[in-house]
């Protein structure tokens, strides 16, 4: 295979890997944001229902006080005891869902970072795509050693990130994103493999 052909294949693998990376990162970003926005609505609905129950209880307590003088005192005491118990139960029960809601949120926040890099961050996606496409264009036109080395280093770095991303998506049970990350990793590995012979710089090195 000639070195010119290897340049073309290297650029093609880098471009394909970049498309898979951007696709997967944006898809996971959309999934994460959709899940984040759905939780506050559920919490607001629960609070509205709780407030409605308390208002109904207050209205019944006030009516009993107006109609029955002495009995209202007993009813009020019972209502206070019941209200205190309900408040304690609601406070204990309410704190549990809040904790349960908080745990997945903290886990999802940690899972966003792959080897310390937030792959869902928009600037990371744009920067990674821009650098990759720039290197693809450079290696397609030239095969200088610094350019080829940069392509290999960036490709290997992406392979490491995508291996970690495959493991993450497997634990989350997202097979579609797992496939995208795997394809991106294979393409980056292929790009590094086809670029390696370009370091020798002559057609005689091509097999």
N, C-alpha and C positions, 0 to 999 in steps of 0.2 A: 504493500500500500504506500503510495507516495505521501510525502509530507503535506502537500497541498490538500490531499484528500483527508488527511488527519486533522488539518486545520478546520476544514468544513464540518467534519464529524464532531470535533470538540465544541465548536460554536453551536451546532445544532443540539447537542446534549445539554449544554449550559442553558440555552433558551428554553428547551422543553422542561428541564428541571425547575427553572425559574417560574414558568407558568404553573406547574404543579404546586410549587411552594406558595405562590400568591393565592391560588385558588383555595388551597387548604387553609391558609391562615385567615383569609377573609371569611370563609365558611364557618370556621370555629369562632371567629369574632362575632359573627351574626348570631350564632347559636347562643353564645355566652350572654350577649346583650339582650336577647329575647327572654332568656331565663331570668335575668336580673330585673327587667322591667315588670315581669309578671308577679313577683313576690310582693311589692308594696301594695298592689291592688287587693290581694288576698288579705293582707294585714289590715287595710283600711276597712274592708267589708266586715271583718271580725269585730273591730272596734265599734263600727256603727251598730251592729247587732247587740253588742254588750251595752252600749249607751241606751238603746231602745228599751232593753229589759230593765235597766235601772230607772228610766223615766216612768215606765209603767208601774214599777214598784212604789215609786214616790207618789204617784197619783192615787193609788189604792190606799197608801198610808195616810195621805191628807184627807181623803174621803172618810176613812174610818174615824179620824180625829174630829171631823165636823159633826158626824151623826151620833157618835157615842163618846160621851165625855170621859167617863171612868174607864170604859172598855178600850177607849183609844189609847190610854196610857199603857194598858197591858199589851195591846196590839203593837204599839210603838216599840215597847221593850222587846217583844218577840221579833218585830221587824228589825230592830237594831241588832239583836243577837243573830238573826238569820242573815242580815246584811253583812255583819262582821265576818260570820262564817263563810258567806258567799264570797266576800272580798278576799279572805285568806285563801279560800280554795281557788278563786279566780287568779289571785296573785301568784300562787304556786303553780297553777295550771298555765297561766299566761306566760310565766317566765320560762316554762319548759318549751313551748313552741318557739319562743323567741330564741332560746338556746339552740333548739333544733334547726331553726332557720339560719342561725349564725354559723353553725358548724359547717354545713355545706358551702356557705359563702366563703369562709376562710379557706376551706380546702380548695375551692375553685380558684381562689386568688393565688394560692400557692401553685396549683397545677398550671397556671398560665405561664409560669416561668420554666423554661427548659434550659437546664445548665446555667441558670442565672440570667437568661435572656427572655424577655417577654415577646414571644413570637406573634402575639395578637396586637401588639402596639403598632399603630399605623405608620409611625416613622421608621420602625424596624422593618416593616414590610416594604415600604417605599425604598428605603436605603439598600436593603438586600437585593431587591429587584434591579435597582439602578446600577449598583456595582456589578452584578452578574451580567446584565445586558451590555454594559460598557466593556467588560472583559471579553465577552463573546465577540463583540464587534472588533476589538483590537486583535484578538488571536486569529480572527478570520482574515485580516489583512497582513498581519506581521507575525513572525515567530521569534521575536527577540526573547532572550533568556528571562529578563525580568517579567515580561508579560506572561510567558508560559509558567513561570514559577508562581506568579500571582494567581493564575487560573487554577493551578494544582492545589495551592494552599486554601483558596476559597472553597473549592470543590470538596476537599477533604473536611474542612470545617463544617460545611453544610451536611456532609454525610454523618458526622458525629451528632449534630443537632437532630437530624431526621431519624436516626436510630432511637434517640431518646424520645422523640415525638411519636414514633411507632409504638413504643412501650406505653406511653401515656394514653394514646388513643385506644390501645388494647384494653387498658385498665378501665377506661370510660365506656367501652363497648361501642365505639363509633367506627364501624367497619369501613364506611365510605372514606372518612378522613384518614384512617389507617392506610388504606390503599393509596391515597394521594401522597402521603408522606413516604410510603415505600417506593413508589414510582420516582418521586423526586430524589430519594437517596440513591436508587440504582442509576439514574441519569447522571447525577453528580459523580458517582464512582466511575461510570463509563467515561465521563469528560476528563477526569483525572488520568485514567488509563490511556486514553488516546492522546492526551497532551504530553505525557511523559517522554515519548520518543522525540518530540519536537525539540527537546533540550540539546540533542546531539547536533541538530542544525544542518544535516545534509541528507540528501535522498538515499544515500547508500545505507543509512541507518534504518530506513523503512523496510519492513518485512513484507 
